[in-house]
Amino acid sequence: MYSYLVLSPYLTVKMEYPVEKGYIDIAIFRRYNDVPYESIIEVKYIKQNEFSEEKLKRKIKESREQIERYKKSYELNYKKIKKYIVIFVGKEVKYIEEME
């Protein structure tokens, strides 16, 4: 996922971007003012042989809590940020959510 995002000439993409509330898995910042917003993506992974609906629900809850903490960080507080959760099970994306 990161490999595709860094190909854009309009974005700066950072992995494990440090903020005072933790580390954002993928942070996407605009290089030009014409880009309408910036994004953070929380990525989780579940091994295929360990998947259960309960484990998926726990990962979703954990991701939401992390994003809530990150968006309160000083460096993100003033920006127009889109927030996403992406959860993989094996090689397949099992869950995607855009948070408010």
N, CA, C and O atoms as a printed pandas DataFrame, in Angstrom:
     atom_number atom_name residue_name chain_id  residue_number  x_coord  y_coord  z_coord
0              1         N          MET        A               1    0.833   -1.183    0.000
1              2        CA          MET        A               1    0.000    0.000    0.000
2              3         C          MET        A               1    0.880    1.250    0.000
3              4         O          MET        A               1    0.673    2.166   -0.796
4              5         N          TYR        A               2    1.840    1.276    0.880
5              6        CA          TYR        A               2    2.767    2.407    0.969
6              7         C          TYR        A               2    3.498    2.607   -0.363
7              8         O          TYR        A               2    3.682    3.739   -0.810
8              9         N          SER        A               3    3.910    1.511   -0.987
9             10        CA          SER        A               3    4.667    1.583   -2.244
10            11         C          SER        A               3    3.890    2.302   -3.339
11            12         O          SER        A               3    4.481    3.017   -4.148
12            13         N          TYR        A               4    2.585    2.122   -3.373
13            14        CA          TYR        A               4    1.778    2.806   -4.373
14            15         C          TYR        A               4    1.571    4.274   -4.016
15            16         O          TYR        A               4    1.587    5.136   -4.894
16            17         N          LEU        A               5    1.382    4.554   -2.762
17            18        CA          LEU        A               5    1.131    5.934   -2.344
18            19         C          LEU        A               5    2.326    6.846   -2.604
19            20         O          LEU        A               5    2.144    8.000   -2.990
20            21         N          VAL        A               6    3.533    6.351   -2.400
21            22        CA          VAL        A               6    4.715    7.207   -2.574
22            23         C          VAL        A               6    4.970    7.573   -4.031
23            24         O          VAL        A               6    5.792    8.444   -4.313
24            25         N          LEU        A               7    4.287    6.931   -4.946
25            26        CA          LEU        A               7    4.469    7.243   -6.362
26            27         C          LEU        A               7    3.819    8.563   -6.772
27            28         O          LEU        A               7    4.132    9.101   -7.834
28            29         N          SER        A               8    2.930    9.081   -5.954
29            30        CA          SER        A               8    2.239   10.317   -6.301
30            31         C          SER        A               8    3.169   11.516   -6.169
31            32         O          SER        A               8    3.821   11.684   -5.138
32            33         N          PRO        A               9    3.235   12.352   -7.207
33            34        CA          PRO        A               9    4.057   13.561   -7.111
34            35         C          PRO        A               9    3.393   14.663   -6.282
35            36         O          PRO        A               9    4.015   15.689   -6.005
36            37         N          TYR        A              10    2.142   14.457   -5.887
37            38        CA          TYR        A              10    1.385   15.485   -5.171
38            39         C          TYR        A              10    1.414   15.312   -3.658
39            40         O          TYR        A              10    0.947   16.179   -2.919
40            41         N          LEU        A              11    1.965   14.187   -3.199
41            42        CA          LEU        A              11    1.896   13.843   -1.782
42            43         C          LEU        A              11    3.265   13.524   -1.204
43            44         O          LEU        A              11    4.171   13.086   -1.913
44            45         N          THR        A              12    3.399   13.751    0.087
45            46        CA          THR        A              12    4.532   13.254    0.855
46            47         C          THR        A              12    3.954   12.189    1.780
47            48         O          THR        A              12    3.028   12.459    2.545
48            49         N          VAL        A              13    4.498   10.990    1.709
49            50        CA          VAL        A              13    3.956    9.867    2.473
50            51         C          VAL        A              13    4.995    9.430    3.501
51            52         O          VAL        A              13    6.158    9.203    3.167
52            53         N          LYS        A              14    4.563    9.315    4.746
53            54        CA          LYS        A              14    5.456    8.917    5.847
54            55         C          LYS        A              14    4.886    7.673    6.530
55            56         O          LYS        A              14    3.683    7.583    6.772
56            57         N          MET        A              15    5.758    6.725    6.835
57            58        CA          MET        A              15    5.364    5.551    7.607
58            59         C          MET        A              15    5.815    5.734    9.049
59            60         O          MET        A              15    6.866    6.314    9.320
60            61         N          GLU        A              16    4.995    5.226    9.968
61            62        CA          GLU        A              16    5.298    5.335   11.395
62            63         C          GLU        A              16    5.643    6.780   11.766
63            64         O          GLU        A              16    6.650    7.054   12.419
64            65         N          TYR        A              17    4.783    7.681   11.332
65            66        CA          TYR        A              17    4.989    9.110   11.563
66            67         C          TYR        A              17    4.757    9.429   13.044
67            68         O          TYR        A              17    3.671    9.177   13.566
68            69         N          PRO        A              18    5.768    9.980   13.722
69            70        CA          PRO        A              18    5.626   10.225   15.159
70            71         C          PRO        A              18    4.805   11.484   15.462
71            72         O          PRO        A              18    5.045   12.554   14.902
72            73         N          VAL        A              19    3.846   11.326   16.350
73            74        CA          VAL        A              19    3.102   12.442   16.919
74            75         C          VAL        A              19    3.131   12.243   18.429
75            76         O          VAL        A              19    3.497   11.170   18.908
76            77         N          GLU        A              20    2.750   13.264   19.174
77            78        CA          GLU        A              20    2.899   13.164   20.631
78            79         C          GLU        A              20    2.030   12.071   21.248
79            80         O          GLU        A              20    2.261   11.687   22.394
80            81         N          LYS        A              21    1.053   11.570   20.531
81            82        CA          LYS        A              21    0.157   10.531   21.056
82            83         C          LYS        A              21    0.476    9.141   20.513
83            84         O          LYS        A              21   -0.299    8.212   20.739
84            85         N          GLY        A              22    1.601    8.969   19.800
85            86        CA          GLY        A              22    1.960    7.661   19.259
86            87         C          GLY        A              22    2.579    7.773   17.882
87            88         O          GLY        A              22    3.220    8.771   17.552
88            89         N          TYR        A              23    2.380    6.732   17.078
89            90        CA          TYR        A              23    2.944    6.672   15.732
90            91         C          TYR        A              23    1.835    6.335   14.740
91            92         O          TYR        A              23    1.177    5.302   14.853
92            93         N          ILE        A              24    1.642    7.211   13.779
93            94        CA          ILE        A              24    0.641    6.982   12.737
94            95         C          ILE        A              24    1.231    6.004   11.727
95            96         O          ILE        A              24    2.355    6.197   11.263
96            97         N          ASP        A              25    0.486    4.960   11.383
97            98        CA          ASP        A              25    1.004    3.957   10.450
98            99         C          ASP        A              25    1.391    4.592    9.113
99           100         O          ASP        A              25    2.518    4.432    8.644
100          101         N          ILE        A              26    0.447    5.312    8.506
101          102        CA          ILE        A              26    0.735    6.012    7.246
102          103         C          ILE        A              26    0.147    7.412    7.338
103          104         O          ILE        A              26   -1.053    7.576    7.557
104          105         N          ALA        A              27    0.988    8.412    7.173
105          106        CA          ALA        A              27    0.558    9.814    7.155
106          107         C          ALA        A              27    0.804   10.358    5.751
107          108         O          ALA        A              27    1.885   10.189    5.187
108          109         N          ILE        A              28   -0.202   11.004    5.204
109          110        CA          ILE        A              28   -0.120   11.530    3.840
110          111         C          ILE        A              28   -0.305   13.044    3.909
111          112         O          ILE        A              28   -1.349   13.536    4.338
112          113         N          PHE        A              29    0.714   13.764    3.485
113          114        CA          PHE        A              29    0.684   15.217    3.508
114          115         C          PHE        A              29    0.764   15.753    2.087
115          116         O          PHE        A              29    1.437   15.175    1.233
116          117         N          ARG        A              30    0.089   16.838    1.843
117          118        CA          ARG        A              30    0.088   17.417    0.501
118          119         C          ARG        A              30    1.379   18.193    0.256
119          120         O          ARG        A              30    1.945   18.805    1.162
120          121         N          ARG        A              31    1.821   18.148   -0.985
121          122        CA          ARG        A              31    2.992   18.930   -1.388
122          123         C          ARG        A              31    2.580   20.287   -1.953
123          124         O          ARG        A              31    3.368   21.233   -1.967
124          125         N          TYR        A              32    1.342   20.365   -2.416
125          126        CA          TYR        A              32    0.850   21.587   -3.055
126          127         C          TYR        A              32   -0.482   21.985   -2.438
127          128         O          TYR        A              32   -1.238   21.126   -1.983
128          129         N          ASN        A              33   -0.769   23.255   -2.420
129          130        CA          ASN        A              33   -2.023   23.752   -1.845
130          131         C          ASN        A              33   -3.250   23.317   -2.630
131          132         O          ASN        A              33   -4.360   23.342   -2.098
132          133         N          ASP        A              34   -3.072   22.919   -3.887
133          134        CA          ASP        A              34   -4.198   22.472   -4.708
134          135         C          ASP        A              34   -4.767   21.132   -4.240
135          136         O          ASP        A              34   -5.909   20.800   -4.557
136          137         N          VAL        A              35   -3.988   20.373   -3.496
137          138        CA          VAL        A              35   -4.477   19.098   -2.952
138          139         C          VAL        A              35   -5.429   19.440   -1.807
139          140         O          VAL        A              35   -5.036   20.144   -0.876
140          141         N          PRO        A              36   -6.679   18.956   -1.855
141          142        CA          PRO        A              36   -7.704   19.448   -0.924
142          143         C          PRO        A              36   -7.584   19.007    0.535
143          144         O          PRO        A              36   -8.133   19.673    1.413
144          145         N          TYR        A              37   -6.898   17.927    0.815
145          146        CA          TYR        A              37   -6.816   17.458    2.195
146          147         C          TYR        A              37   -5.611   16.546    2.388
147          148         O          TYR        A              37   -4.944   16.154    1.431
148          149         N          GLU        A              38   -5.353   16.222    3.647
149          150        CA          GLU        A              38   -4.297   15.283    4.014
150          151         C          GLU        A              38   -4.966   14.105    4.720
151          152         O          GLU        A              38   -6.143   14.185    5.072
152          153         N          SER        A              39   -4.234   13.021    4.927
153          154        CA          SER        A              39   -4.854   11.811    5.471
154          155         C          SER        A              39   -3.934   11.099    6.442
155          156         O          SER        A              39   -2.710   11.215    6.386
156          157         N          ILE        A              40   -4.576   10.354    7.341
157          158        CA          ILE        A              40   -3.843    9.384    8.146
158          159         C          ILE        A              40   -4.555    8.039    7.984
159          160         O          ILE        A              40   -5.780    7.969    7.886
160          161         N          ILE        A              41   -3.757    6.987    7.961
161          162        CA          ILE        A              41   -4.304    5.643    7.776
162          163         C          ILE        A              41   -3.755    4.749    8.881
163          164         O          ILE        A              41   -2.543    4.641    9.071
164          165         N          GLU        A              42   -4.661    4.119    9.596
165          166        CA          GLU        A              42   -4.275    3.129   10.600
166          167         C          GLU        A              42   -4.470    1.756    9.955
167          168         O          GLU        A              42   -5.575    1.406    9.540
168          169         N          VAL        A              43   -3.394    0.993    9.876
169          170        CA          VAL        A              43   -3.414   -0.305    9.212
170          171         C          VAL        A              43   -3.236   -1.402   10.258
171          172         O          VAL        A              43   -2.346   -1.340   11.106
172          173         N          LYS        A              44   -4.096   -2.397   10.175
173          174        CA          LYS        A              44   -3.995   -3.563   11.052
174          175         C          LYS        A              44   -3.926   -4.815   10.181
175          176         O          LYS        A              44   -4.374   -4.822    9.034
176          177         N          TYR        A              45   -3.351   -5.873   10.756
177          178        CA          TYR        A              45   -3.190   -7.128   10.040
178          179         C          TYR        A              45   -3.597   -8.276   10.949
179          180         O          TYR        A              45   -3.223   -8.320   12.121
180          181         N          ILE        A              46   -4.367   -9.204   10.395
181          182        CA          ILE        A              46   -4.740  -10.431   11.087
182          183         C          ILE        A              46   -4.306  -11.595   10.198
183          184         O          ILE        A              46   -4.633  -11.634    9.012
184          185         N          LYS        A              47   -3.576  -12.533   10.773
185          186        CA          LYS        A              47   -3.194  -13.721   10.003
186          187         C          LYS        A              47   -4.462  -14.482    9.623
187          188         O          LYS        A              47   -5.411  -14.575   10.402
188          189         N          GLN        A              48   -4.451  -15.020    8.407
189          190        CA          GLN        A              48   -5.645  -15.683    7.901
190          191         C          GLN        A              48   -6.104  -16.829    8.811
191          192         O          GLN        A              48   -7.302  -16.999    9.040
192          193         N          ASN        A              49   -5.170  -17.598    9.319
193          194        CA          ASN        A              49   -5.547  -18.738   10.164
194          195         C          ASN        A              49   -5.926  -18.319   11.587
195          196         O          ASN        A              49   -6.344  -19.160   12.383
196          197         N          GLU        A              50   -5.787  -17.030   11.915
197          198        CA          GLU        A              50   -6.163  -16.517   13.236
198          199         C          GLU        A              50   -7.400  -15.628   13.188
199          200         O          GLU        A              50   -7.789  -15.050   14.203
200          201         N          PHE        A              51   -8.017  -15.516   12.016
201          202        CA          PHE        A              51   -9.158  -14.616   11.853
202          203         C          PHE        A              51  -10.394  -15.127   12.585
203          204         O          PHE        A              51  -10.724  -16.313   12.562
204          205         N          SER        A              52  -11.065  -14.166   13.243
205          206        CA          SER        A              52  -12.407  -14.391   13.788
206          207         C          SER        A              52  -13.114  -13.038   13.767
207          208         O          SER        A              52  -12.469  -11.990   13.743
208          209         N          GLU        A              53  -14.430  -13.074   13.775
209          210        CA          GLU        A              53  -15.194  -11.820   13.803
210          211         C          GLU        A              53  -14.869  -11.025   15.066
211          212         O          GLU        A              53  -14.815   -9.795   15.034
212          213         N          GLU        A              54  -14.654  -11.727   16.173
213          214        CA          GLU        A              54  -14.316  -11.066   17.431
214          215         C          GLU        A              54  -12.970  -10.340   17.330
215          216         O          GLU        A              54  -12.837   -9.209   17.797
216          217         N          LYS        A              55  -11.987  -10.982   16.730
217          218        CA          LYS        A              55  -10.670  -10.365   16.564
218          219         C          LYS        A              55  -10.774   -9.150   15.642
219          220         O          LYS        A              55  -10.136   -8.127   15.891
220          221         N          LEU        A              56  -11.564   -9.254   14.591
221          222        CA          LEU        A              56  -11.783   -8.126   13.683
222          223         C          LEU        A              56  -12.398   -6.953   14.441
223          224         O          LEU        A              56  -11.954   -5.817   14.277
224          225         N          LYS        A              57  -13.403   -7.205   15.261
225          226        CA          LYS        A              57  -14.044   -6.139   16.046
226          227         C          LYS        A              57  -13.050   -5.481   16.999
227          228         O          LYS        A              57  -13.080   -4.264   17.182
228          229         N          ARG        A              58  -12.168   -6.280   17.609
229          230        CA          ARG        A              58  -11.148   -5.718   18.515
230          231         C          ARG        A              58  -10.184   -4.809   17.760
231          232         O          ARG        A              58   -9.823   -3.737   18.246
232          233         N          LYS        A              59   -9.767   -5.243   16.567
233          234        CA          LYS        A              59   -8.844   -4.434   15.756
234          235         C          LYS        A              59   -9.504   -3.125   15.322
235          236         O          LYS        A              59   -8.856   -2.078   15.305
236          237         N          ILE        A              60  -10.780   -3.180   14.973
237          238        CA          ILE        A              60  -11.507   -1.970   14.581
238          239         C          ILE        A              60  -11.572   -1.004   15.760
239          240         O          ILE        A              60  -11.288    0.184   15.602
240          241         N          LYS        A              61  -11.941   -1.500   16.934
241          242        CA          LYS        A              61  -12.030   -0.664   18.134
242          243         C          LYS        A              61  -10.675   -0.048   18.475
243          244         O          LYS        A              61  -10.583    1.143   18.772
244          245         N          GLU        A              62   -9.635   -0.862   18.430
245          246        CA          GLU        A              62   -8.276   -0.386   18.718
246          247         C          GLU        A              62   -7.867    0.713   17.735
247          248         O          GLU        A              62   -7.286    1.724   18.132
248          249         N          SER        A              63   -8.170    0.513   16.463
249          250        CA          SER        A              63   -7.825    1.500   15.431
250          251         C          SER        A              63   -8.553    2.817   15.654
251          252         O          SER        A              63   -7.953    3.885   15.538
252          253         N          ARG        A              64   -9.835    2.748   15.971
253          254        CA          ARG        A              64  -10.616    3.963   16.221
254          255         C          ARG        A              64  -10.041    4.746   17.403
255          256         O          ARG        A              64   -9.926    5.970   17.353
256          257         N          GLU        A              65   -9.685    4.029   18.455
257          258        CA          GLU        A              65   -9.107    4.689   19.635
258          259         C          GLU        A              65   -7.777    5.353   19.301
259          260         O          GLU        A              65   -7.506    6.465   19.754
260          261         N          GLN        A              66   -6.952    4.680   18.516
261          262        CA          GLN        A              66   -5.661    5.266   18.128
262          263         C          GLN        A              66   -5.873    6.530   17.307
263          264         O          GLN        A              66   -5.223    7.543   17.565
264          265         N          ILE        A              67   -6.763    6.492   16.331
265          266        CA          ILE        A              67   -6.999    7.666   15.486
266          267         C          ILE        A              67   -7.550    8.817   16.310
267          268         O          ILE        A              67   -7.184    9.969   16.076
268          269         N          GLU        A              68   -8.423    8.531   17.271
269          270        CA          GLU        A              68   -8.943    9.590   18.146
270          271         C          GLU        A              68   -7.803   10.267   18.904
271          272         O          GLU        A              68   -7.806   11.488   19.060
272          273         N          ARG        A              69   -6.833    9.492   19.373
273          274        CA          ARG        A              69   -5.672   10.071   20.060
274          275         C          ARG        A              69   -4.819   10.882   19.091
275          276         O          ARG        A              69   -4.411   12.000   19.407
276          277         N          TYR        A              70   -4.551   10.329   17.925
277          278        CA          TYR        A              70   -3.676   11.009   16.964
278          279         C          TYR        A              70   -4.240   12.348   16.528
279          280         O          TYR        A              70   -3.499   13.325   16.421
280          281         N          LYS        A              71   -5.547   12.407   16.274
281          282        CA          LYS        A              71   -6.119   13.649   15.737
282          283         C          LYS        A              71   -6.069   14.789   16.751
283          284         O          LYS        A              71   -6.249   15.947   16.373
284          285         N          LYS        A              72   -5.831   14.495   18.017
285          286        CA          LYS        A              72   -5.684   15.532   19.039
286          287         C          LYS        A              72   -4.256   16.064   19.125
287          288         O          LYS        A              72   -3.995   17.029   19.843
288          289         N          SER        A              73   -3.342   15.446   18.404
289          290        CA          SER        A              73   -1.945   15.874   18.433
290          291         C          SER        A              73   -1.799   17.263   17.834
291          292         O          SER        A              73   -2.532   17.639   16.920
292          293         N          TYR        A              74   -0.861   18.004   18.349
293          294        CA          TYR        A              74   -0.634   19.387   17.922
294          295         C          TYR        A              74   -0.451   19.499   16.412
295          296         O          TYR        A              74   -1.059   20.362   15.779
296          297         N          GLU        A              75    0.378   18.640   15.828
297          298        CA          GLU        A              75    0.684   18.788   14.406
298          299         C          GLU        A              75   -0.484   18.450   13.489
299          300         O          GLU        A              75   -0.453   18.806   12.311
300          301         N          LEU        A              76   -1.516   17.771   13.996
301          302        CA          LEU        A              76   -2.681   17.434   13.172
302          303         C          LEU        A              76   -3.909   18.262   13.527
303          304         O          LEU        A              76   -4.875   18.287   12.764
304          305         N          ASN        A              77   -3.887   18.925   14.648
305          306        CA          ASN        A              77   -5.054   19.604   15.182
306          307         C          ASN        A              77   -5.599   20.692   14.255
307          308         O          ASN        A              77   -6.810   20.908   14.223
308          309         N          TYR        A              78   -4.769   21.360   13.526
309          310        CA          TYR        A              78   -5.201   22.482   12.693
310          311         C          TYR        A              78   -5.391   22.103   11.228
311          312         O          TYR        A              78   -5.782   22.953   10.429
312          313         N          LYS        A              79   -5.129   20.871   10.858
313          314        CA          LYS        A              79   -5.177   20.467    9.454
314          315         C          LYS        A              79   -6.514   19.840    9.094
315          316         O          LYS        A              79   -7.226   19.309    9.947
316          317         N          LYS        A              80   -6.836   19.915    7.800
317          318        CA          LYS        A              80   -7.995   19.213    7.270
318          319         C          LYS        A              80   -7.538   17.788    6.950
319          320         O          LYS        A              80   -6.891   17.544    5.931
320          321         N          ILE        A              81   -7.882   16.860    7.832
321          322        CA          ILE        A              81   -7.363   15.493    7.766
322          323         C          ILE        A              81   -8.501   14.500    7.547
323          324         O          ILE        A              81   -9.519   14.545    8.238
324          325         N          LYS        A              82   -8.318   13.618    6.595
325          326        CA          LYS        A              82   -9.210   12.468    6.446
326          327         C          LYS        A              82   -8.562   11.320    7.199
327          328         O          LYS        A              82   -7.340   11.170    7.196
328          329         N          LYS        A              83   -9.395   10.510    7.847
329          330        CA          LYS        A              83   -8.883    9.441    8.699
330          331         C          LYS        A              83   -9.463    8.110    8.239
331          332         O          LYS        A              83  -10.674    7.977    8.068
332          333         N          TYR        A              84   -8.593    7.131    8.042
333          334        CA          TYR        A              84   -9.022    5.828    7.526
334          335         C          TYR        A              84   -8.495    4.695    8.384
335          336         O          TYR        A              84   -7.435    4.792    9.002
336          337         N          ILE        A              85   -9.266    3.619    8.404
337          338        CA          ILE        A              85   -8.848    2.351    8.996
338          339         C          ILE        A              85   -8.857    1.327    7.875
339          340         O          ILE        A              85   -9.829    1.224    7.126
340          341         N          VAL        A              86   -7.764    0.563    7.758
341          342        CA          VAL        A              86   -7.686   -0.519    6.782
342          343         C          VAL        A              86   -7.196   -1.760    7.533
343          344         O          VAL        A              86   -6.143   -1.741    8.170
344          345         N          ILE        A              87   -7.975   -2.830    7.445
345          346        CA          ILE        A              87   -7.598   -4.068    8.128
346          347         C          ILE        A              87   -7.474   -5.179    7.094
347          348         O          ILE        A              87   -8.401   -5.454    6.332
348          349         N          PHE        A              88   -6.306   -5.806    7.090
349          350        CA          PHE        A              88   -6.020   -6.924    6.202
350          351         C          PHE        A              88   -6.203   -8.234    6.943
351          352         O          PHE        A              88   -5.872   -8.348    8.123
352          353         N          VAL        A              89   -6.731   -9.213    6.242
353          354        CA          VAL        A              89   -6.710  -10.599    6.707
354          355         C          VAL        A              89   -5.959  -11.355    5.624
355          356         O          VAL        A              89   -6.449  -11.533    4.509
356          357         N          GLY        A              90   -4.762  -11.795    5.976
357          358        CA          GLY        A              90   -3.881  -12.346    4.953
358          359         C          GLY        A              90   -3.553  -11.243    3.963
359          360         O          GLY        A              90   -3.148  -10.152    4.364
360          361         N          LYS        A              91   -3.719  -11.509    2.690
361          362        CA          LYS        A              91   -3.435  -10.514    1.645
362          363         C          LYS        A              91   -4.663   -9.697    1.257
363          364         O          LYS        A              91   -4.569   -8.773    0.448
364          365         N          GLU        A              92   -5.805  -10.035    1.829
365          366        CA          GLU        A              92   -7.069   -9.413    1.454
366          367         C          GLU        A              92   -7.452   -8.296    2.418
367          368         O          GLU        A              92   -7.313   -8.434    3.633
368          369         N          VAL        A              93   -7.938   -7.182    1.857
369          370        CA          VAL        A              93   -8.484   -6.123    2.695
370          371         C          VAL        A              93   -9.870   -6.584    3.140
371          372         O          VAL        A              93  -10.764   -6.793    2.319
372          373         N          LYS        A              94  -10.030   -6.736    4.438
373          374        CA          LYS        A              94  -11.301   -7.242    4.993
374          375         C          LYS        A              94  -12.195   -6.104    5.451
375          376         O          LYS        A              94  -13.417   -6.251    5.479
376          377         N          TYR        A              95  -11.600   -4.959    5.815
377          378        CA          TYR        A              95  -12.385   -3.858    6.383
378          379         C          TYR        A              95  -11.740   -2.528    6.038
379          380         O          TYR        A              95  -10.530   -2.357    6.179
380          381         N          ILE        A              96  -12.566   -1.581    5.580
381          382        CA          ILE        A              96  -12.123   -0.197    5.337
382          383         C          ILE        A              96  -13.181    0.726    5.923
383          384         O          ILE        A              96  -14.381    0.513    5.754
384          385         N          GLU        A              97  -12.707    1.757    6.617
385          386        CA          GLU        A              97  -13.624    2.750    7.185
386          387         C          GLU        A              97  -13.002    4.132    7.066
387          388         O          GLU        A              97  -11.815    4.316    7.333
388          389         N          GLU        A              98  -13.817    5.100    6.662
389          390        CA          GLU        A              98  -13.400    6.495    6.745
390          391         C          GLU        A              98  -14.080    7.065    7.986
391          392         O          GLU        A              98  -15.307    7.076    8.083
392          393         N          MET        A              99  -13.273    7.536    8.934
393          394        CA          MET        A              99  -13.822    8.089   10.173
394          395         C          MET        A              99  -14.164    9.556    9.999
395          396         O          MET        A              99  -13.600   10.244    9.149
396          397         N          GLU        A             100  -15.086   10.019   10.807
397          398        CA          GLU        A             100  -15.455   11.445   10.813
398          399         C          GLU        A             100  -14.354   12.251   11.446
399          400         O          GLU        A             100  -14.465   13.472   11.550
